[in-house]
Amino acid sequence: MAEITYGMNQSLMMSNVLSVNYNIVGDEIAVAFQDMIQTAVAAGYTPKSNPFYSCPHIGELEDGTYNITVYLPVHEDYLGKEEIMEGTAYNSYFLVPRMAGVRVTGEEAVDFDKAIYLLTKLLLDNDLEESTPVFYISSKINDVLYTDIMVGIRDKRDRG
C-alpha cells in the first residue's frame, strides 16, 4: 500500500533549467524524458538531476493525450541560441515560491488519484487556488519510488 503525505509552504527553486513541451500518451513520459536528456547532451548540456514535468490539466485530453512540459536542470549557463534545440526554453533561474504538495510512494494509478484528491482537498480546506500547472517530480531512495505532486498556490479570489 502506498504512503501519501502532504505539506504546505513548499517551493521549487533551481538554476539553469531547460524546458520543452511534449504531447504524449500516458506511457510515453519515459520516452519524453529520454528525448529531453539526449537532446540536451547533444547540444552540450550536462544534466544535474533527473527531469521532471508539469501538466496544465488533470487526466488526459479528449484525444487520449497529455500536454506536458519536461524540465531538465543542467550545469551549464546558457550556451547560445545556435546551441539550444528548437522549441526549448532556457531559464537561468526557475522559482515557484509558494506551493502545496503531496508525496506518494509507488507507481499505481489509484494511489496517484488519491494523492491528487488529497491535494485538491488541501487547497479547498485552506481557501486556496492553483496558480501554476501541477508539477510531478520523481526520485528513487533506497529502491522506493517517491513522486512529489506540487502546485503553485494563491489565496482564493472572490469571483463575484
N, C-alpha and C positions, 0 to 999 in steps of 0.2 A: 504494500500500500504506500502511495506517495505521501510525502510530508509537504505541507504547504504552510509557509509563514508569510507574514506581511509586515510592511513598515512604511511610515511616513518620513518626511524630512530626508528623502533620498535625492541623489543628483547624479548626473553623468558629466564628467569633466575629463577631457583628454586633448592632446595636441596632435597635429599632423594627421588628419583623418581624410581618407579618400572615400567617396560615396558614388554609387551607381544605382540607377533604377532598373528593376527587372520585372517582367510579367511572367509568372511561373504557375505551374500546377503544384499542389501541396508537397509532393515528394521530390521536387526539384530544388529545394533550398540548398542541399549539399552541393548540387551542381553549380548553383549561383555563387556559393562561397568559393568553390574551387576555381571557377572562372575569374572571380574577383582577384584572388591571390595570384593566379598565373598571369593575369593581365598586368597587375601592379608590379610583379617581379620583372616581367618583360620590359616595363617602362623604367626600370632602375630603382624601384622602391623595395624596401625590406620590411615585411610585416613585423610589428612589435607585439601583437596579440592576435587572438582569433577574431575573425569577422563577426559582426552581429548585424541585426536587421531591424527595421521598423516597418509597420504596416498601417496605413491610414484607416483600415476597416477591419472589423472582426468577422472572420469567416470568409468564404470565397465569394467572388463576384458571380453574376448570373451565368457567365460562360465557364464557370468552374476554375477560374484562375485567381491569383492573388497579385496585387501590385505591391511590391516591396522595394525598399531601399536598403542596399547592403553597404555597411560601413566597414572600413579596414584602417585601423591605426597603423601608421608607418613611422620609421625612424627618421626619414629624410625630410628636410624642408622642401618646399615646392621646387621641383626640378625644371619647370618651364612648360609653356603651352605645348611645344612640339614633343615633349616627352610624355605628356599625360594622354591617356587613352580617350577617345571620343566618347562624349556622354558622361564623363567622370568629373565630379566636383572635388576640389581640394579645400579643406578648411584647416587653417593653421591652428585654430582653437575651436573646439567643439564643446559647448556647455548647455546643459539643460539644468537650471539651478534648483527648481522646486518640483519634486516628483513624489509619487506614491508608487509602491511596488509590492509584488508578491514573488516568492521563490517557491518553485515546485521541483521535486526530485522525480527522475524517471522520464519516460517518453510517451506515456499513454495519453491519448487524446482526451479521455474522460477526465484525467487529472488537470489537463490544461483548461478544459471547460470549467472545472471547479475553481481553478485559480483566477480565471477571467471573471467569473461570477463574484468571487471574494473581492477582487479589485474594484469591480463596479459597485458593490455594496459599500466598500470602504469610502468611495467617493460620495455616494449618496448620503451615507451616515454622517459625513463631515461637511456636507453642503459645499462640495467641490465639483468642478467640471474639468474635462480634459482640455489641455492647451497644446498638445502635441500628438503625433501618432503614437501608437503603442510600440515600445522597443522590446526586443527579445534578445537576451544576452546569455549564452550558454557557456558553462565551464565544467570540467570534469575534475573532481577532487577525490582522491582515494578510490578511484573506479566508480564513483557515483556521479551521475549527470545532474547538474543543477541548472535551472533556467530561471533567470530573473526576468519578470514581465513588468515593465515600468512605463509610466505615462507622466508627462508633464501636467501639472495641475494649476488651477487658479480658483479663487473664490467664485462661487456661482453668481452669475449676474441675473438680476431681475429682468425678465423679458416682457414686461407689461406694456 
